[in-house]
Amino acid sequence: MLTGNEVRSKFIEFFKDKLHKHYESASLIPDDETLLLTVAGMVPFKPFFLGQKEAPHSRVTTYQKCIRTNDLDNVGRTARHHTFFEMLGNFSFGDYFKKESILWSWEFITEVLKIDKSKLWISVYKDDQESADIWHDVVGVSRDRIVFLGEDDNWWAAGPTGSCGPCSEIHVDQGEHMGCGPDCRLGCECDSDRFLEIWNLVFTEWNRMEDGSLQPLPKKNIDTGAGLERIAAIVQNKKNNFETDLLFPILEEVAKMCGKKYGETEKIDFSLKVITDHARAVTFLIGDGVLPSNEGRGYVLRRILRRAIRHGRLLGNEALFLNKLVDKVVDIMKSGYPELVEKKDYIKKVVLIEEEKFSKTLDQGIKLVNDEINIVKSRGESKLPAEVVFKLHDTFGFPYELTEEICLENGVSLSYEEYKVKMEEQKERARSSREVIFEKGQDDFIETFYDKYGRTTFWGYDEIESEAVVYL
C-alpha cells in the first residue's frame, strides 16, 4: 500500500522519466491578478497556455498546492470536498498531445499505482471520437466503458473567450453498492458517488472567439490534473479522503485534543473533518504569506480559521488548540514542502494571535445567535430577521458566515440579500451623517485629510489592535 507521500514522489519520477521538467509547487498567492488564490495546477502556467509567454520547457510536471472555497459548506459533509488539496499534473506546451497523454496516464494508474483495470471507466467529450478511439484501439479499454458526455462535464475553457478544448476523465468504479442499482453506469442521472473521477486530461487545441466560433490554436497543449487525496484514498482502499494517511493523523490529533472519537456520531465526525481540513489550509496559507484580514485572500484565511475554531467549540474544546495542530500538519507534509519546517513557529504564532482575538467574540456571538434562534422558534417561525443578522455583525462583530452556519444547523433560514440591504442602509446613514457635518462647516480638517491620505477603516469590531500610520 502506497502512502500519500509515495504517490506524490512516484508521479514526479514517472514523468521525469518521460523527459518532463519538474517544477516545484508555486505559491498559493498567484501572479495572475485575476485570481485571488491558486485554484488549480495549471494556474502557474496560464501565460504559456494563452500564448502570452514562451514556455522555458515544452514538458513540465508538478504537484501543486491549491485552495478552493466555492464548496466550503460541503467540507466535512462529503468524502471528497476540501479547501486545501494537492493537484498532480503533467503539461505539454506544443509538444505531445492526446495519444501520449492518454497512454502515460493509463500506464501510471495501472502499472505504477496498480489500480485494477476492471474498475476503470473513461469519459470523453461528446464530439471527440479521436480520444475515444485512442482509449479503445491503443489502450484497449472496451467501448462499453467509454462514455461520451457534454460540455458541462468534458470541456475546459479559460473563460468565455480564449484557449479551450475537450477533456477526457479517468474514473474509478467504487462498487455497485454506491450506485442506484445494477444498471448504474458513468454519467447516470442518479448522480451517485459510485464513479470517482481521479484524473482529468485536458486537450487545449482551440481559441474561442468573441462570436463564439472556434479557431485552432497555433500550438496544441496538454493540461492534466489528478487529485492526490482522491488517488491516495483509492490506493489505500479508503472510501473517505479523511481516512488516508495524508489527513487521518491530523483528525486523530483533533479528536484527542477534544476528547472525542472518530466514528461515534455523524455530527462529531463532521466537526473533526472540518478542523482537519482547515488546519491544513490555514498552515499553507500563512506559510505562503497570507495574513488574516477583512478583505481579499486574508478574509478567506480568516473565515477558514474562524470556522475551525467554532467547530472546536462544538466538540467541547474551549482551549486555544488550532495553533498546536500546525505541528502535525508540518510533520505530514514536510517531505513535499520542506519550507514549512522553518516557517512552522511563525505560522503557529499567527494562528495563536487570531485564536486569542476571536475566542472572546466567538463565545459571546454563539450565545447571541442561539438566543435569537430560540426566539424565532418560540414564535413558530423559521427565518432569522435580517435586522437581527445585521445587528450581530454590526454591533457585536459576529461574522455573517458563522451566523448562517449556526442557523442552518438549527433548521433556521436567513437571507444574505436582505442582510446586504441592511449593510447598505447603514453605509448610507454614515455617508449622510458625514455630509451633514460637512455642510455645517465642521471638521473641514477631516475632509482635507481624506482627500490627501484616503479614508480610514474602523477595525474595532474584529480587531483589538492594528497596524497604523501616524501623520503629523
C-alpha positions as CSV (number, residue, x, y, z in Angstrom):
1,M,0.0,0.0,0.0
2,L,1.5,3.3,-1.1
3,T,1.5,6.3,1.2
4,G,0.3,9.7,0.0
5,N,3.8,11.0,0.0
6,E,4.9,8.0,-2.1
7,V,2.2,8.6,-4.6
8,R,3.3,12.2,-5.0
9,S,7.0,11.3,-5.5
10,K,6.3,8.4,-7.8
11,F,4.2,10.7,-10.0
12,I,7.0,13.2,-10.4
13,E,9.6,10.4,-11.0
14,F,7.3,8.8,-13.6
15,F,7.0,12.0,-15.7
16,K,10.7,12.9,-15.2
17,D,11.4,9.6,-16.9
18,K,9.2,10.8,-19.8
19,L,11.5,13.8,-20.1
20,H,9.4,16.3,-18.2
21,K,11.0,19.1,-16.2
22,H,9.9,19.1,-12.5
23,Y,8.7,22.5,-11.3
24,E,8.2,23.0,-7.6
25,S,4.8,24.0,-6.4
26,A,4.0,27.6,-6.9
27,S,2.7,29.9,-4.1
28,L,-0.9,29.9,-3.2
29,I,-0.7,33.7,-4.0
30,P,-0.8,33.6,-7.8
31,D,0.9,36.1,-10.2
32,D,-2.3,36.2,-12.1
33,E,-4.1,39.3,-10.8
34,T,-7.5,37.9,-12.0
35,L,-7.3,35.2,-9.4
36,L,-7.4,35.5,-5.6
37,L,-5.7,32.2,-4.9
38,T,-4.1,29.3,-6.8
39,V,-7.1,27.1,-7.5
40,A,-5.6,24.5,-9.9
41,G,-2.3,23.0,-11.1
42,M,-2.4,24.9,-14.4
43,V,-2.6,28.4,-12.8
44,P,1.2,29.0,-12.8
45,F,1.3,28.1,-16.5
46,K,-1.6,30.1,-17.7
47,P,0.5,32.6,-19.6
48,F,2.0,29.6,-21.6
49,F,-1.4,28.2,-22.5
50,L,-2.7,31.6,-23.6
51,G,0.4,32.2,-25.7
52,Q,1.4,35.3,-23.6
53,K,4.8,33.8,-22.8
54,E,7.1,31.2,-24.3
55,A,7.4,28.1,-22.0
56,P,11.0,27.5,-20.9
57,H,10.4,23.8,-21.2
58,S,8.0,22.0,-23.5
59,R,7.2,19.3,-21.0
60,V,6.6,20.0,-17.3
61,T,5.4,18.1,-14.3
62,T,4.3,19.4,-10.9
63,Y,2.5,18.7,-7.7
64,Q,0.6,22.0,-6.9
65,K,-0.9,23.1,-3.6
66,C,-4.4,24.6,-4.2
67,I,-7.1,26.4,-2.3
68,R,-10.8,26.5,-3.2
69,T,-13.7,27.7,-1.1
70,N,-16.6,27.6,-3.5
71,D,-17.8,24.5,-1.8
72,L,-16.9,25.4,1.7
73,D,-20.2,24.3,3.2
74,N,-19.6,20.8,1.8
75,V,-16.2,20.4,3.5
76,G,-16.6,17.7,6.2
77,R,-20.0,16.7,4.9
78,T,-18.8,14.7,2.0
79,A,-15.9,12.3,1.4
80,R,-14.1,14.4,-1.2
81,H,-14.5,18.2,-0.6
82,H,-11.5,20.2,0.7
83,T,-10.4,23.8,0.9
84,F,-6.7,22.8,0.6
85,F,-5.7,20.0,-1.8
86,E,-2.9,18.9,-4.0
87,M,-3.1,18.6,-7.7
88,L,-0.7,16.3,-9.6
89,G,-0.1,17.4,-13.2
90,N,1.8,16.9,-16.4
91,F,1.8,19.6,-19.1
92,S,2.8,19.9,-22.7
93,F,3.3,23.2,-24.4
94,G,3.2,22.4,-28.1
95,D,5.0,19.0,-27.7
96,Y,3.0,15.8,-27.3
97,F,-0.8,15.6,-27.4
98,K,-3.7,13.2,-27.0
99,K,-2.1,9.8,-27.6
100,E,0.9,10.2,-25.3
101,S,-1.2,11.9,-22.6
102,I,-3.7,9.1,-22.6
103,L,-1.1,6.3,-22.8
104,W,1.0,7.7,-19.9
105,S,-1.9,8.3,-17.6
106,W,-3.1,4.7,-18.1
107,E,0.5,3.4,-17.6
108,F,0.9,5.3,-14.3
109,I,-2.5,4.3,-12.9
110,T,-2.4,0.6,-13.8
111,E,1.4,-0.2,-13.7
112,V,2.7,2.2,-11.0
113,L,-0.3,2.6,-8.8
114,K,-1.6,-0.9,-9.8
115,I,-5.2,0.1,-9.7
116,D,-7.4,-2.7,-11.0
117,K,-8.2,-2.1,-14.8
118,S,-11.6,-3.7,-14.4
119,K,-12.6,-0.8,-12.1
120,L,-11.7,2.0,-14.6
121,W,-14.1,3.9,-16.8
122,I,-13.4,6.7,-19.2
123,S,-15.4,9.8,-20.2
124,V,-14.7,11.8,-23.3
125,Y,-16.3,14.9,-24.9
126,K,-19.4,14.1,-27.0
127,D,-17.7,15.0,-30.3
128,D,-14.2,13.7,-29.5
129,Q,-14.2,10.4,-31.4
130,E,-10.4,10.7,-31.7
131,S,-9.8,10.3,-28.0
132,A,-12.4,7.5,-27.7
133,D,-10.6,5.6,-30.5
134,I,-7.2,6.0,-28.7
135,W,-8.7,4.7,-25.5
136,H,-10.1,1.7,-27.3
137,D,-7.7,0.9,-30.2
138,V,-4.4,1.8,-28.5
139,V,-5.0,1.4,-24.7
140,G,-7.5,-1.4,-25.0
141,V,-10.4,-0.1,-23.0
142,S,-13.7,-1.7,-24.1
143,R,-16.2,0.5,-25.8
144,D,-18.9,0.0,-23.2
145,R,-16.6,1.6,-20.6
146,I,-16.1,4.8,-22.7
147,V,-18.8,7.3,-22.1
148,F,-19.5,10.4,-24.2
149,L,-20.5,13.4,-22.1
150,G,-21.4,17.0,-22.8
151,E,-19.8,20.4,-22.4
152,D,-20.6,20.7,-18.6
153,D,-18.5,17.5,-17.9
154,N,-15.9,17.2,-20.6
155,W,-14.9,20.6,-21.9
156,W,-12.4,23.0,-20.4
157,A,-12.2,26.7,-21.1
158,A,-10.1,29.6,-19.7
159,G,-13.1,31.8,-19.9
160,P,-15.9,33.0,-22.3
161,T,-13.1,33.6,-24.9
162,G,-9.6,32.3,-25.3
163,S,-8.0,28.8,-25.1
164,C,-10.2,25.8,-24.6
165,G,-10.7,22.2,-25.6
166,P,-12.2,18.8,-24.9
167,C,-11.1,16.8,-22.0
168,S,-11.1,13.1,-21.0
169,E,-11.5,11.9,-17.4
170,I,-10.5,8.7,-15.8
171,H,-12.9,7.3,-13.2
172,V,-12.8,4.5,-10.6
173,D,-15.9,2.4,-10.1
174,Q,-16.2,2.2,-6.3
175,G,-18.8,-0.6,-6.4
176,E,-22.5,-1.3,-7.2
177,H,-23.4,-0.6,-3.6
178,M,-22.6,3.0,-4.1
179,G,-24.8,3.5,-7.1
180,C,-28.5,3.3,-8.0
181,G,-28.6,-0.4,-9.0
182,P,-27.0,-3.0,-11.4
183,D,-27.7,-0.7,-14.4
184,C,-25.9,2.3,-12.9
185,R,-23.0,3.5,-15.2
186,L,-20.8,6.5,-15.6
187,G,-23.0,9.5,-16.4
188,C,-26.0,8.0,-14.8
189,E,-28.7,10.6,-13.8
190,C,-28.6,9.2,-10.2
191,D,-25.5,11.4,-9.6
192,S,-24.2,9.0,-7.0
193,D,-20.6,8.7,-5.8
194,R,-20.1,5.3,-7.4
195,F,-17.8,6.6,-10.2
196,L,-15.0,8.7,-8.7
197,E,-13.1,11.0,-11.1
198,I,-9.3,10.8,-10.3
199,W,-7.6,12.3,-13.4
200,N,-8.6,14.9,-15.9
201,L,-6.8,15.2,-19.2
202,V,-7.4,18.5,-21.0
203,F,-6.6,18.8,-24.7
204,T,-6.2,22.5,-25.2
205,E,-6.4,23.0,-29.0
206,W,-9.0,25.8,-29.7
207,N,-9.3,29.5,-29.3
208,R,-12.9,30.7,-28.8
209,M,-13.5,34.0,-30.5
210,E,-15.9,36.8,-29.4
211,D,-18.6,35.5,-31.8
212,G,-18.4,32.0,-30.2
213,S,-16.6,30.4,-33.1
214,L,-13.6,28.1,-32.6
215,Q,-10.2,28.6,-34.3
216,P,-7.3,26.2,-34.0
217,L,-4.5,27.4,-31.6
218,P,-1.0,27.7,-33.1
219,K,0.1,25.0,-30.7
220,K,-1.8,22.2,-29.1
221,N,-1.2,21.9,-25.4
222,I,-1.8,19.3,-22.7
223,D,-3.0,20.2,-19.2
224,T,-3.8,17.3,-16.8
225,G,-4.8,17.3,-13.1
226,A,-5.0,14.4,-10.7
227,G,-6.2,14.9,-7.1
228,L,-3.6,13.4,-4.7
229,E,-6.1,13.0,-1.9
230,R,-8.5,11.1,-4.1
231,I,-5.8,8.8,-5.5
232,A,-4.5,8.1,-2.0
233,A,-8.0,7.1,-1.0
234,I,-8.2,4.6,-3.9
235,V,-4.8,3.0,-3.5
236,Q,-5.2,2.8,0.3
237,N,-8.7,1.3,-0.1
238,K,-10.4,4.1,1.8
239,K,-13.9,5.4,1.0
240,N,-13.2,8.7,2.5
241,N,-10.2,11.1,1.8
242,F,-10.1,11.9,5.5
243,E,-9.2,8.3,6.4
244,T,-6.0,8.4,4.3
245,D,-2.5,8.9,5.8
246,L,-2.5,12.4,4.5
247,L,-5.3,13.5,6.7
248,F,-6.2,10.9,9.3
249,P,-3.3,11.6,11.7
250,I,-4.4,15.2,11.9
251,L,-8.0,14.1,12.5
252,E,-6.8,11.7,15.3
253,E,-4.9,14.6,16.9
254,V,-8.1,16.8,16.8
255,A,-10.1,14.0,18.4
256,K,-7.5,13.6,21.1
257,M,-7.5,17.3,21.9
258,C,-11.3,17.4,22.1
259,G,-11.8,14.2,23.9
260,K,-13.8,12.6,21.1
261,K,-13.5,9.5,19.0
262,Y,-13.9,9.3,15.2
263,G,-16.9,7.2,14.2
264,E,-19.0,7.9,17.2
265,T,-21.6,10.1,15.6
266,E,-22.1,11.8,12.2
267,K,-22.1,15.2,14.0
268,I,-18.8,14.6,15.7
269,D,-17.2,13.3,12.5
270,F,-18.3,16.4,10.6
271,S,-16.6,18.8,13.1
272,L,-13.5,16.6,13.2
273,K,-13.2,16.7,9.4
274,V,-13.8,20.4,9.2
275,I,-11.0,21.1,11.6
276,T,-8.7,18.6,9.9
277,D,-9.2,20.2,6.5
278,H,-9.0,23.8,7.7
279,A,-5.8,23.1,9.7
280,R,-4.0,22.2,6.5
281,A,-5.4,25.2,4.6
282,V,-4.5,27.7,7.4
283,T,-1.0,26.3,7.7
284,F,-0.3,26.6,4.0
285,L,-1.9,30.0,3.5
286,I,0.1,31.6,6.3
287,G,3.2,29.8,5.1
288,D,2.8,31.5,1.8
289,G,2.5,34.9,3.3
290,V,-1.3,35.4,3.7
291,L,-2.3,37.1,7.0
292,P,-5.9,37.2,8.5
293,S,-7.7,40.4,7.4
294,N,-11.2,41.6,6.4
295,E,-10.7,41.5,2.7
296,G,-9.3,39.5,-0.2
297,R,-7.3,36.4,0.5
298,G,-6.8,37.5,4.1
299,Y,-10.5,37.2,4.6
300,V,-10.5,33.7,3.1
301,L,-7.9,32.7,5.6
302,R,-9.8,34.4,8.5
303,R,-13.1,32.8,7.5
304,I,-11.5,29.3,7.4
305,L,-9.6,29.8,10.6
306,R,-12.7,31.0,12.5
307,R,-14.8,28.2,11.2
308,A,-12.3,25.7,12.5
309,I,-12.2,27.4,15.9
310,R,-16.0,27.3,16.1
311,H,-16.1,23.6,15.3
312,G,-13.6,23.1,18.2
313,R,-16.2,24.7,20.4
314,L,-18.9,22.3,19.1
315,L,-16.6,19.5,20.2
316,G,-16.4,20.9,23.7
317,N,-12.9,22.4,23.3
318,E,-12.7,25.9,24.7
319,A,-8.9,25.9,24.7
320,L,-6.6,27.5,22.1
321,F,-5.9,24.4,20.0
322,L,-5.6,25.2,16.3
323,N,-2.1,26.6,16.6
324,K,-1.0,23.2,18.1
325,L,-2.2,21.3,15.0
326,V,0.3,23.1,12.8
327,D,3.0,20.7,14.2
328,K,1.1,17.7,12.9
329,V,0.4,19.2,9.5
330,V,4.0,20.2,9.0
331,D,5.2,16.7,10.1
332,I,3.0,15.0,7.5
333,M,3.6,17.5,4.6
334,K,7.3,18.3,5.2
335,S,8.6,15.7,2.6
336,G,6.8,17.5,-0.2
337,Y,7.1,21.0,1.3
338,P,10.3,21.2,3.4
339,E,10.0,25.0,3.6
340,L,7.1,24.5,6.1
341,V,9.6,23.3,8.7
342,E,11.5,26.7,9.0
343,K,8.2,28.6,8.9
344,K,6.4,26.5,11.5
345,D,7.0,28.7,14.5
346,Y,5.8,31.8,12.6
347,I,2.7,30.0,11.4
348,K,1.8,28.9,14.9
349,K,2.3,32.5,16.2
350,V,-0.1,34.0,13.6
351,V,-2.7,31.3,14.3
352,L,-2.4,31.8,18.1
353,I,-2.9,35.6,17.8
354,E,-6.0,35.1,15.7
355,E,-7.4,32.4,18.0
356,E,-6.9,34.8,21.0
357,K,-8.6,37.6,19.2
358,F,-11.6,35.7,18.0
359,S,-12.3,33.5,21.1
360,K,-13.9,36.4,23.0
361,T,-16.1,37.3,20.1
362,L,-17.0,33.7,19.4
363,D,-18.3,32.8,22.8
364,Q,-20.5,35.9,23.0
365,G,-21.7,35.6,19.4
366,I,-22.6,31.9,19.6
367,K,-24.8,32.6,22.7
368,L,-26.4,35.6,21.0
369,V,-27.2,33.7,17.8
370,N,-28.7,30.7,19.7
371,D,-30.8,33.1,21.8
372,E,-32.2,34.7,18.7
373,I,-32.8,31.4,17.1
374,N,-34.8,30.3,20.2
375,I,-36.9,33.5,20.0
376,V,-37.7,32.8,16.3
377,K,-38.7,29.2,17.0
378,S,-40.8,30.2,20.0
379,R,-42.8,32.3,17.7
380,G,-43.3,29.4,15.4
381,E,-41.2,30.9,12.7
382,S,-38.2,29.5,10.7
383,K,-36.3,32.6,9.5
384,L,-33.9,34.9,11.3
385,P,-34.8,38.5,10.5
386,A,-32.3,40.5,8.5
387,E,-32.1,43.2,11.2
388,V,-31.0,40.6,13.7
389,V,-28.4,39.2,11.4
390,F,-27.1,42.7,10.7
391,K,-27.0,43.6,14.4
392,L,-25.0,40.5,15.3
393,H,-22.4,41.7,12.8
394,D,-22.5,45.5,13.2
395,T,-22.9,45.7,17.0
396,F,-21.2,42.5,18.2
397,G,-18.8,41.8,15.3
398,F,-20.0,38.3,14.7
399,P,-19.3,37.2,11.1
400,Y,-22.3,36.6,8.9
401,E,-20.9,33.2,7.7
402,L,-20.9,31.8,11.2
403,T,-24.4,33.1,11.8
404,E,-25.5,31.4,8.6
405,E,-23.9,28.1,9.5
406,I,-25.4,28.0,13.0
407,C,-28.8,28.8,11.6
408,L,-28.6,26.0,9.0
409,E,-27.6,23.5,11.7
410,N,-30.8,24.5,13.6
411,G,-33.1,24.4,10.6
412,V,-33.5,28.2,10.5
413,S,-33.1,30.2,7.3
414,L,-31.8,33.7,6.6
415,S,-31.3,35.9,3.6
416,Y,-27.9,37.2,2.5
417,E,-29.6,39.6,0.1
418,E,-31.7,41.2,2.9
419,Y,-28.6,41.3,5.1
420,K,-26.7,43.2,2.3
421,V,-29.6,45.7,2.1
422,K,-29.2,46.4,5.8
423,M,-25.5,46.9,5.3
424,E,-26.0,49.3,2.5
425,E,-28.6,51.2,4.6
426,Q,-26.0,51.6,7.4
427,K,-23.4,52.8,4.9
428,E,-25.9,55.4,3.5
429,R,-26.7,56.6,7.1
430,A,-23.0,57.0,7.7
431,R,-22.5,58.9,4.5
432,S,-25.5,61.2,5.2
433,S,-24.3,61.9,8.7
434,R,-20.9,62.9,7.4
435,E,-22.4,65.1,4.7
436,V,-24.5,67.0,7.4
437,I,-21.4,67.7,9.4
438,F,-19.5,69.0,6.4
439,E,-22.5,71.2,5.3
440,K,-22.3,72.9,8.7
441,G,-18.7,73.7,8.2
442,Q,-17.5,71.3,10.9
443,D,-14.5,69.1,10.7
444,D,-13.2,70.5,7.4
445,F,-9.9,69.0,8.5
446,I,-11.3,65.5,8.1
447,E,-12.4,66.3,4.6
448,T,-9.0,67.6,3.7
449,F,-7.4,64.6,5.4
450,Y,-9.5,62.2,3.4
451,D,-8.6,64.0,0.1
452,K,-4.9,63.8,0.9
453,Y,-4.5,60.4,2.5
454,G,-7.6,58.5,1.7
455,R,-10.4,57.3,4.0
456,T,-9.7,55.3,7.1
457,T,-11.3,52.0,8.0
458,F,-12.6,51.1,11.5
459,W,-11.3,47.6,12.5
460,G,-12.7,47.6,16.1
461,Y,-15.4,45.1,15.5
462,D,-12.9,42.4,14.6
463,E,-9.6,43.5,16.0
464,I,-8.2,44.7,19.3
465,E,-5.0,46.0,17.7
466,S,-3.9,47.0,14.2
467,E,-1.0,48.5,12.3
468,A,-1.3,52.3,11.9
469,V,0.4,55.2,10.2
470,V,0.5,58.5,12.2
471,Y,0.5,61.7,10.1
472,L,1.9,64.8,11.7
